Amino acid sequence: MFEGIKKILYGIDESVVKDFFQVDELDNFFFKFKSVFAIGDLHGDYDNTVRILTHQQIIDKDLNWNVKDSILVQTGDIVDRGPGTILLYKLFQTLSKQAQLHGGRVVSLLGNHEVMNMMGDLRYVDPGDMQSFGGADKRKREWSKSGNLGKYLRKLNITEIVGDSVFVHGGINLQYAKIGVDNINKISRDFLNLDFIPMNEILIHPDCPLWYRTYATEPESKACMILRDTLDVLGVKRMIIGHTPQESGKILSRCNMSLKNDKDTFQPRLYVIDLAISKAYGALGQGLLEIKYGENFNNVSIKGLYFNEIVNFV
């Protein structure tokens, strides 16, 4: 019964799901979600993150989960460049628990900066972040695989398929798509749970899912050919990524094309949602992406939601 919704249910208590749905409706679990919201790199900026989530009414003024039948995806890089690391991770952990009680889910993914910190690369750690942990030694323990934060982060995935979209921090190219989402996550987790994390091609490589920038930066004539084949292998209709800050402060949509599994529809197949939200980048963007589904998963609308503007993509 649960196999068809395995990725969506990851991390959700089965009893919560059974309380929310009739047993014979479980195969259509995802159809119960009205919206998927996605927010990109936060880089230690707790205040702007809260401001965005409250403005879009995803959380209320008391910072509690405020939407029904919805998913919130965060595509990694909560840490570095800003002081609000602890507050942000605690916020998303709390929202994850609350969302389940409202038929929702929070999907938190790892970014390259989470992995850098787990590997001991602290070049971008903000002084306020270091102070919030109580100093370098305490911070190191907390990020280790025996620390509370370290244990939490090592349970997160690199990439997840939610509905008909794949979410990842940097991007998945064809080579990694052939490995498969489940294997990418398993191999990554195996490395991250070692006492010493070695250099490896799944976590530290220009073309790996955490670091890949081709889709965001290369000409569409090159990027979209790779993306089309990748989406076909993954069996999804679009990819949502962070990692590459948008100086416009707006979501970048690219690759308006059809796919083998969606031949009759021309629409953007890539969305870059790193809006340079953090003050470290000048707080250029204050928004997020919404994918909204109609009856029976049809009539998809995709929008960029900003403070004073809504941009329709599909």
N, C-alpha and C positions, 0 to 999 in steps of 0.2 A: 504493500500500500504506500509506503513512504519512499520507495526508490525513485519515483519520478520527480520528487520535490526535495531530494537529498541536499542539494546546494542551498536551497532557500531555507531549509530547516536547520542548517548547521548552527549549533550553539543554542537552539531553542528547546526548552523543556517540552517533551512530548505531551505532558499533561496539559500544558497551557494551550497547545494546539487543539487537543481533543475537547477542551472546555469551550474553545472559541467556535469550532466547526462541528457539524454532524460528521460522524465517521465516514459516511458515504460521499462526503464532499471533499475529503482530504486530497484526492487526486487533482482537484482544481484549486489547490491552495493559493497559487499565485494570483488567480483571477480575483481573489478577495482584496488584493491590494489596489488601491485607487491611484496612488502616486509613488514614484521613486524620486527622492530628492538626492542630489549629489553635490558635495562641497569638496573643494580641493585643498591645497597646501595651506596650513594655518600658521606654521612656524612661530609658535610661542605666543601668539596674540589672542589671549583669552577674551579681552574686551570686545574686539571686533567680531570674533566668532559668536559670542553671545548676542551682540547687536544684530547680526545677520539672521541668526536662528529665531530670535524673538520677532524681528520685523516680518519675517515670512510665516510667523505663527506656528513654527514647528515646535518651539518651546514657549511656555508662558512667562510672565514677568517674574515668577518664582523659580524659573529654570527647570520646570517640569515638562515632560513630554506632552504635547498638546494636539497631536493629530491622530486620527483613526485610520486603520487599514493602510498604513504608509510605511515605507522603508527610507531610511537615511543612510547614504553611503558616504564615507569619508575616505579619500583615496591616498592617505598617508602623508608623511612629513608634518606631523603635529609638533615635533621637537625642533630645536635649534633656531638661532637668530632672534629669539624672543624669550622673555622670562616666565611665561605662563604654562610651562610644560606640565607640571603636576596638576594644576587646576583643569587643564584641558583633558588630560587622560581621565581624571576623576569624573568630569562632566560626561564624557562619552560612555564611560562604564555605567554611570547612573542611568543615563538615557537608554542604554541597551536593556537594562532590567525593566525600566518603566514601559518601554515600547512593547515588550512581549505581553504586557497586561492589557494592551489596547489593540491587539491584533497586528502589531507592527514589528519592526526589527531595525536594529542599527548594525550596519556592516562597516567595521573599521578594518582598513587594510594597512599593511606596512609600506612605508616609503623608503627611499634610499637612506634618508637621514636616521630613521629608526635603526636600520641595520648598521650604519656607520657607528652609532652610539653603542650598539651591542658589541661591536668589534673593537671598541676603544678609541675610535677616531672622534676626538672632541674638538676639532678645529672650529666648529661653528656654534659651540655652546655659549649662550649668553651668560654674562656674569650673574644676572638676576636668577637665572635657572640654576646655576651652580649653588648660589646662596640658598635657594628654596629647598634644596636637598640637604642642607647642613654641611656643605663642603665636599671636596673631591672624593674623599674616601667613602663617605656615606652614599654619595651619588653612584660611585662605582659598584657598591654592594647592591644598591637598589636596582641597577640595570643588569646585574648578573642573573644567571638562570635560577639562582636561589632567592633573588629579591622579589618582592611583591609585583613591582612594575615589570621586571624581567620575565617573570612567569606569565603575566598577562600578555605581554607583547609576543612571546614565543608561541602563543596559541592563535595569533592572528594569521590570516592568509596573505599571500602576495597578490592574489587575484581571485575574483569571484564572478561567476555568471549569475546575474539576477534578472529573471525573466528572459528577454531577448537581447540583453546587453551584457557585455563583458566590461568589468571595471578593473583597472590596474594603474599603478602609479606612473610608470614611464611609457609602457607600450609593449605589446606582444607581437613579435614578428613571426614570419612563417616557420622559421626553425624551431622556435619555442612553442608555437601553437601545436606542432606535431608531437611535442612531448605531452601536451594536454594539461588543462588547468589543475586537475587533481594531482598529477605528478609534479608540476611546478611547485605546488604548495607543500607536498610531502618532502621533496628533496630539500627545499628551502628550510623547512622545519627541522629536518635531520641535521643540517649544517648548524643552524642556530642553537641547537641543544648540545653541541659539542663543548667541551671545556675550553678549547681553543678553536676559534672559527678561522679556517684557512682561507686564502684567496681562492675563489671559485667562480665558475662561469654562470651560475644560476643567480648569484647575489651581487657579484662585483665584476661587471664586464660592460663595456659601452653598449652592447646589444642586448643585454639581459632585461627582463621586464621592469626592473627598478630604475634603470638608467637610460633606456632607449629614447631617443629624441627625433628619429627620422620622421615620424608621422606629424610632428608639430613644426618641424623646421625645414625639411627638404621640400623641393617643388612638388606640387601635387601629381605631376606626371610620373614621378618616381614613387612617392609615398603611397598614393592611392592604389597602384597596382599591387604593391605588397599587402596593403590593408585588405583589398578585396579577397585575395587568396587566403589570408589569415582568418577573416571572418567566416569564410566558407568552411574552412577546416574546423573552426570552433563551433559552427552551427548557430551563430548569433547574427544580429542585424546591425549592430553598431558597437563601437568601443569608446569608453569614456576614460580619459587620462588626466593626470595632473603634471607635476614635475617641471614644466616649462612655463615660467611666469609670463603672463600676457601684459605688456606695457599699456595696452588699452584699458585694462581693468575689466574687460568683457570676455565672455566665452568665445573661443574660436571654434567655428564649425568648418569642416573640410570634407572633401571627397563626396560630392553630390553624385550618386551613382546607384545603379541597381546591383543586385547580387544574385547568385544562383538560387539562393533560397528565398529571394524576394525580387523576382524578375520584373514585376510590373510597377514597381515603385522607385522613383528617383528621389532620394533624400540624402542629407548629410549622414555619413557613416562614422565620422570622428568628431568628438567634442573634447576640447582642451579646457579644463576647468580650474587650472591654477591661475587665479585672478590677482595674484600679488596682494592678498588680503592683509598680510602682516605689515605692521608699521616698519619693519625692517626694509620693506620694499616701497615704503611711502603709502601703504594702505590704499593702493590704486583701485582695487576692485571690492565691491561690497555686494556680492550676489552668489547665486547658486543655480544649478540646473534642475529642472523638473521634467520627468517623463510621466505623463498621465495617460491611463488606459481607460478605454470605454468598455462597454458591455462585452463580455467574453473575450477580453484581451484585444479587441479591435479598436479602430479609430484612435490610434496613438497620437498624442500631441506632445511636442517637446518645446520647452520654453526656457529662456534665460530670465531669471527673476532677480531684479535689482531694486534698489530703494525707490527710485523714481521712474522706473521703466520696466516693461515686459517685452522681451524680444521673442517672437515666434519663429522657430526653426522648422517645425513640421506641424 
